[in-house]
Amino acid sequence: MGNVTVVGAQWGDEGKGKIVDWLSNQADIVCRFQGGNNAGHTIVVKKKKIALSLLPSGIIRKNKISIIGNGVVVDPVALLEEIEKLNKFGVKVNSKNLIISENATIIFSFHKNIDKIREKRKGPNKIGTTGRGIGPAYEDKVGRRAIRFGDLIDEESLNEKIRNILDYHNIILQGLKSKPLKFDEIKKEISFFKKKIIRFVNRISPVLMGAKLKSKKVLFEGAQGILLDVDHGTYPYVTSSNTIPSNASSGSGVPVKQIGFILGIVKAYTTRVGSGPFPSELKNKIGQKLGTIGNEFGTVTGRQRRCGWFDAVIVKHSINVSGIDGIALTKLDVLDTFKEIKICTGYRLNGKKIDFFPSSEFKQKNLEPIYETHTGWMQNTQGSRSWAQLPALAIKFVRRVEELLGTQVSILSTSPRREDTILVKNPFID
């Protein structure tokens, strides 16, 4: 038995929430290792939709420990609101089932304000951020001026860190002709959440190291998708953290050898929220139909997702940079009513055929997709729980995806419900 790391292999929104929830039944610990509340997971349990942004998906399971790792930037107010919502669902969150790393960075309201101001100033060149302060918080972290949860313990040290962060941001805000930050305002904000949040803050290393010694299983949960990775995605239209699975190590503090089986979540078509290149995007009725059937609206922002056919080239790129061992193919049922289904197998760039995803922003924007066409199965696959229940043409489509990616489909999802899942290979078993 081993650990499992789950990452999105497209631009996010691949259905990670359901897969992590499904796998968390076998895990003892679920650890979120990067991102912030700009990412969202929707889980359907007993016909009830539960939306999570910061809390690991394992939090809804009994007798599991959920960890928010040091690689996550955390809006404490948003986290407390999420905990309260879960309480209303009957899910009790306490210091026994939730631990926040003392090294995790805090997102303040000024981070969100700066995020929105800068995005507005970019006009048509905006990146399409969620405005939740993720980028500015990561900038403070890299700039070595961030306030972390462990800093809340000592008042004198905390005050010095507040002054340091004020010195930096007020220079920026002055240049943006915006209202300067005040020491007392930040102290007031901290006093609002400190007592409520501090009970969850602790060292996570003993828990994760203890899990190894006791042969307990850890599920590392990523956010967004590999194509939004700050180094390997469609830069600059990316998130502010590394979304590749190796960040499960640095974002939690475990050795990289312990991140285990790497499972990439892949949607049977492609979607994207916000700006940036999207070679297989369909700006027509087919794209609208995919969005309508797939209910393609962002969990966090509610923004409508851009939709297109499955792009095997970009997913192969994700696999190459991440070392994905197997994929979970989701939302196969969304394709049930299409007479023709296309797969992008390559591109044309300036009239020349290429079979790779270029790193240049200019080249990415000028890619023309090359498609192969498959006959649709025109039968219902929703709720299928075995290969025998799938139409032959649906199986043929899945096998072609495997062939193009050079990677096995370990899990096949046929609806948002946790039970509608076909298991091919259990990631927790080597």
C-alpha positions in Angstrom: 0.0 0.0 0.0 1.2 3.5 -0.8 0.3 7.2 -0.9 -1.5 8.9 -3.8 -1.1 12.4 -5.3 -4.0 13.8 -7.3 -3.6 16.7 -9.7 -5.6 18.2 -12.6 -4.0 17.5 -16.0 -5.8 20.3 -17.9 -6.8 23.9 -16.9 -8.5 22.8 -13.7 -12.2 22.0 -13.2 -11.6 18.4 -14.3 -13.7 16.9 -11.5 -10.9 16.4 -8.9 -13.4 16.9 -6.0 -15.3 13.8 -6.7 -12.2 11.7 -7.3 -10.5 12.9 -4.2 -13.6 12.3 -2.2 -13.9 8.8 -3.6 -10.3 8.0 -2.9 -10.4 9.5 0.6 -12.5 6.6 1.7 -9.3 4.6 1.6 -7.0 7.2 2.9 -6.2 8.1 6.5 -5.0 11.6 5.8 -5.9 14.1 3.1 -3.4 16.9 2.5 -4.0 20.0 0.4 -0.6 21.2 -0.8 -0.9 24.4 -2.9 -3.3 27.1 -4.2 -5.9 28.9 -2.2 -9.6 29.6 -2.3 -9.4 30.4 -6.0 -9.9 26.7 -6.6 -13.2 24.9 -5.9 -14.4 21.3 -5.7 -18.0 20.3 -5.9 -18.9 16.9 -4.3 -22.4 15.3 -4.6 -23.3 13.3 -1.5 -26.9 11.9 -1.1 -28.0 14.3 -3.9 -26.6 17.3 -1.9 -23.9 19.5 -3.5 -21.1 20.4 -1.2 -18.7 23.1 -2.5 -15.2 23.2 -1.0 -12.5 25.8 -1.8 -9.9 25.5 1.0 -10.8 22.4 3.0 -9.4 19.1 1.7 -12.2 17.0 0.2 -11.6 14.3 2.9 -13.1 16.6 5.5 -16.6 15.2 4.8 -15.4 11.7 5.7 -15.5 10.4 9.3 -12.3 9.4 11.1 -10.0 11.2 8.6 -7.4 13.9 9.2 -7.4 16.8 6.8 -4.3 19.0 6.4 -3.9 22.4 4.8 -0.2 22.3 3.9 2.5 25.0 4.0 2.2 25.4 0.2 -1.3 26.8 0.5 -2.2 30.5 0.9 -5.1 30.7 3.3 -7.8 33.4 3.6 -8.8 32.7 7.3 -12.2 34.5 7.0 -13.1 32.4 3.9 -12.0 29.3 5.7 -14.1 30.0 8.7 -17.1 30.6 6.5 -16.5 27.3 4.8 -16.3 25.5 8.1 -19.5 27.1 9.2 -21.3 25.9 6.0 -20.1 22.4 6.6 -21.4 22.5 10.2 -24.8 23.3 8.7 -24.4 20.1 6.5 -23.8 18.2 9.7 -20.0 17.9 9.1 -18.2 18.9 12.3 -14.8 20.4 11.8 -12.5 20.6 14.8 -8.8 20.5 15.8 -8.8 16.7 15.6 -9.8 16.4 12.0 -8.3 19.6 10.6 -4.7 20.9 10.9 -3.4 24.1 9.3 0.3 24.2 8.8 2.0 26.8 11.0 4.0 27.7 7.9 1.0 28.4 5.6 0.8 32.1 4.4 -2.2 34.2 5.4 -4.2 36.1 2.8 -5.5 39.5 4.1 -8.1 41.8 2.7 -5.5 44.1 1.3 -4.2 41.2 -0.9 -7.6 40.9 -2.4 -7.9 44.7 -3.0 -4.5 44.8 -4.7 -5.4 41.8 -6.9 -8.6 43.5 -8.1 -6.9 46.9 -8.6 -4.1 45.4 -10.8 -6.5 43.3 -12.8 -8.7 46.2 -13.5 -5.7 48.3 -14.7 -4.8 45.6 -17.2 -8.0 46.1 -19.1 -8.3 43.8 -22.1 -4.9 42.2 -21.2 -6.2 40.9 -17.8 -5.2 37.4 -16.8 -8.6 36.5 -15.4 -7.8 36.1 -11.7 -10.5 35.3 -9.2 -9.6 38.5 -7.3 -9.1 36.5 -4.1 -5.6 37.8 -3.4 -3.8 34.6 -4.2 -1.2 36.1 -6.4 -0.3 39.0 -4.1 -0.1 36.6 -1.1 2.3 34.3 -3.0 4.4 37.4 -4.0 4.7 38.3 -0.3 5.7 34.7 0.5 8.5 34.7 -2.2 9.4 38.2 -1.1 10.0 37.0 2.4 7.5 39.4 4.0 4.5 37.2 4.4 2.7 36.7 7.7 2.2 33.1 8.4 -0.1 31.4 10.9 2.7 30.6 13.2 3.4 34.3 13.5 0.1 34.9 15.3 1.5 33.4 18.5 4.0 36.1 19.5 2.6 39.6 19.5 5.9 41.5 19.3 7.1 39.5 16.3 3.7 39.8 14.7 3.8 43.6 15.0 7.2 43.8 13.4 6.0 41.7 10.5 2.9 43.9 10.0 5.1 47.0 9.9 7.4 45.3 7.3 4.5 44.4 5.1 3.1 47.9 5.4 6.3 49.5 4.3 6.3 47.5 1.1 2.6 47.6 0.1 2.1 51.3 0.8 4.7 52.2 -1.7 2.9 50.1 -4.3 -0.5 51.5 -3.3 0.8 55.0 -3.6 1.9 54.3 -7.1 -1.6 52.9 -7.9 -3.1 56.0 -6.3 -5.0 53.9 -3.8 -5.7 54.3 -0.1 -2.7 53.3 2.1 -2.8 50.5 4.6 -2.9 51.2 8.3 -1.4 49.2 11.1 -4.5 49.3 13.3 -6.7 48.0 10.4 -4.6 44.9 9.9 -4.5 44.3 13.7 -8.3 44.6 13.8 -8.6 42.1 10.9 -6.3 39.6 12.7 -8.2 40.0 16.0 -11.4 39.0 14.1 -10.1 35.6 13.1 -7.2 34.8 15.4 -9.0 33.1 18.3 -11.2 31.1 16.0 -8.5 29.9 13.7 -5.5 29.4 16.0 -6.9 26.2 17.4 -6.3 24.5 14.0 -2.7 25.7 13.6 0.0 23.2 14.4 3.1 21.4 13.0 2.1 19.0 10.3 5.4 17.2 10.0 4.9 14.9 13.0 1.5 13.8 11.6 2.8 13.0 8.1 6.0 11.4 9.4 3.9 9.4 11.9 1.7 8.2 9.0 4.7 6.7 7.3 5.9 4.9 10.4 2.4 3.5 11.0 1.9 2.6 7.3 -1.1 4.9 7.1 -2.2 6.1 3.6 -1.9 9.8 2.7 -3.8 11.4 -0.2 -2.2 14.6 -1.5 -4.7 16.9 -3.1 -3.7 19.5 -5.7 -5.7 22.5 -6.9 -6.2 24.0 -10.4 -4.5 22.1 -13.2 -1.0 21.5 -14.6 -1.7 23.8 -17.5 -2.0 26.6 -14.9 1.4 25.8 -13.4 3.5 29.0 -13.1 6.4 27.3 -14.8 4.9 24.7 -17.1 1.5 26.2 -17.9 0.2 28.8 -20.4 2.3 31.6 -18.9 1.3 34.4 -18.0 -2.2 33.1 -17.9 -1.5 30.8 -15.0 -1.9 30.6 -11.3 0.8 31.8 -8.8 1.9 28.4 -7.6 3.4 25.2 -9.0 0.5 22.8 -9.6 2.7 19.8 -10.7 2.7 16.8 -8.3 6.3 17.3 -7.1 4.9 20.3 -5.2 3.1 17.9 -3.0 6.5 17.4 -1.4 7.5 21.0 -1.0 4.0 22.0 -0.1 3.7 19.6 2.7 7.2 18.9 3.8 7.4 15.2 3.0 10.2 13.7 0.9 9.4 13.5 -2.8 9.7 9.7 -2.8 6.6 9.6 -0.5 4.1 11.3 -2.8 3.3 7.9 -4.2 1.1 7.1 -7.2 0.4 10.2 -9.3 -3.2 10.3 -10.6 -4.0 12.9 -13.2 -7.6 14.0 -13.5 -8.7 14.5 -17.1 -12.1 15.6 -18.5 -13.4 13.8 -21.6 -13.4 17.2 -23.3 -11.6 20.5 -22.4 -12.7 23.6 -20.5 -11.0 26.7 -19.3 -12.0 29.7 -17.1 -10.6 33.1 -17.7 -8.2 34.4 -20.4 -5.4 32.6 -22.2 -4.7 30.2 -25.1 -7.2 27.4 -25.8 -6.5 25.7 -29.1 -9.5 23.4 -29.2 -12.0 25.9 -28.0 -15.4 25.8 -29.7 -17.1 29.2 -30.0 -20.2 27.7 -31.5 -23.3 25.7 -30.6 -21.3 22.6 -30.0 -19.2 24.4 -27.3 -22.4 25.8 -25.8 -24.0 22.3 -25.7 -20.9 20.9 -23.9 -21.2 23.7 -21.4 -24.9 23.3 -20.8 -24.8 19.5 -20.4 -21.6 19.6 -18.3 -22.9 22.5 -16.2 -19.7 24.3 -16.8 -19.7 27.1 -14.3 -16.9 27.8 -11.9 -17.4 26.5 -8.4 -15.7 29.6 -6.8 -16.6 32.4 -9.2 -19.7 31.1 -11.0 -18.0 32.2 -14.3 -19.0 30.3 -17.4 -16.2 28.0 -18.6 -15.0 28.0 -22.2 -15.5 24.6 -23.8 -13.9 22.6 -26.5 -13.0 19.1 -27.7 -10.5 16.9 -25.9 -7.0 18.0 -26.6 -4.6 15.0 -26.4 -1.5 17.2 -27.0 -1.9 19.4 -24.0 -2.7 16.5 -21.7 0.3 14.6 -23.0 2.4 17.7 -22.2 0.9 17.6 -18.6 1.9 13.9 -18.3 5.4 14.5 -19.5 6.2 17.3 -17.0 4.5 15.6 -14.1 5.2 11.9 -14.3 1.5 11.0 -14.1 1.2 7.2 -13.5 -2.5 6.9 -14.5 -5.5 9.1 -15.3 -9.0 9.4 -14.0 -11.2 10.2 -17.0 -14.3 12.2 -15.9 -17.5 13.4 -17.5 -17.7 10.8 -20.2 -21.5 11.0 -19.9 -21.5 14.6 -21.2 -20.6 13.3 -24.7 -23.6 10.8 -24.8 -25.7 12.8 -27.2 -23.1 13.9 -29.8 -23.2 12.2 -33.2 -19.6 13.1 -33.8 -16.9 13.5 -31.2 -13.5 15.0 -32.0 -10.0 14.7 -30.5 -7.2 17.1 -31.1 -4.1 15.1 -32.0 -1.8 17.9 -33.2 -1.6 21.5 -34.3 -0.7 23.7 -37.3 1.6 26.6 -36.6 2.2 28.9 -39.5 1.1 26.2 -41.8 3.5 23.6 -40.3 2.2 20.5 -38.4 3.6 20.0 -34.9 2.8 17.4 -32.3 3.8 19.3 -29.1 2.6 22.2 -27.1 5.0 25.1 -27.4 5.9 27.2 -24.4 5.9 30.6 -26.3 2.8 32.7 -25.5 2.8 34.0 -29.1 2.9 30.4 -30.6 0.2 29.2 -28.2 -2.2 31.9 -29.4 -1.6 30.9 -33.0 -2.1 27.2 -32.9 -4.8 25.6 -35.1 -6.0 22.2 -33.9 -5.8 19.1 -36.1 -8.7 16.7 -35.3 -9.6 13.1 -35.7 -13.3 12.4 -35.8 -15.0 9.6 -33.8 -18.6 8.3 -34.2 -20.6 9.1 -31.1 -22.2 6.3 -29.2 -25.6 8.1 -28.8 -26.4 6.0 -25.7 -26.7 6.8 -22.0 -23.5 6.2 -20.0 -24.5 8.2 -16.9 -24.3 6.0 -13.8 -22.4 3.2 -15.4 -20.3 1.3 -12.9 -18.7 -1.4 -15.0 -17.1 -1.7 -18.5 -20.0 -4.1 -19.4 -22.5 -1.2 -19.0 -20.7 1.0 -21.5 -21.5 1.2 -25.2 -18.8 -0.3 -27.5 -18.1 3.1 -29.1 -17.6 4.7 -25.7 -15.0 2.1 -24.8 -13.4 2.6 -28.2 -13.1 6.4 -27.4 -11.5 5.7 -24.0 -9.0 3.2 -25.5 -8.1 5.9 -28.1 -7.5 8.4 -25.3 -5.2 5.9 -23.6 -3.3 5.3 -26.8 -2.8 8.9 -27.5 -1.6 9.7 -24.0 0.4 6.5 -23.5 -1.2 6.2 -20.0 -3.8 3.9 -18.6 -7.2 5.1 -17.5 -7.2 4.0 -13.8 -10.6 5.4 -12.9 -13.6 6.3 -15.1 -16.2 8.6 -13.8 -19.7 8.6 -15.3 -21.6 11.1 -13.2 -21.0 13.6 -10.3 -22.2 11.0 -7.8 -19.4 9.3 -5.9 -20.8 5.8 -6.5 -20.9 6.2 -10.3 -17.2 5.2 -10.8 -15.5 2.4 -12.7 -12.2 1.3 -11.0 -9.6 -0.1 -13.3 -6.5 0.2 -11.1 -6.6 1.2 -7.4 -3.9 3.9 -7.0 -3.4 3.0 -3.4 -2.1 -0.4 -4.3 1.3 -0.5 -5.9 
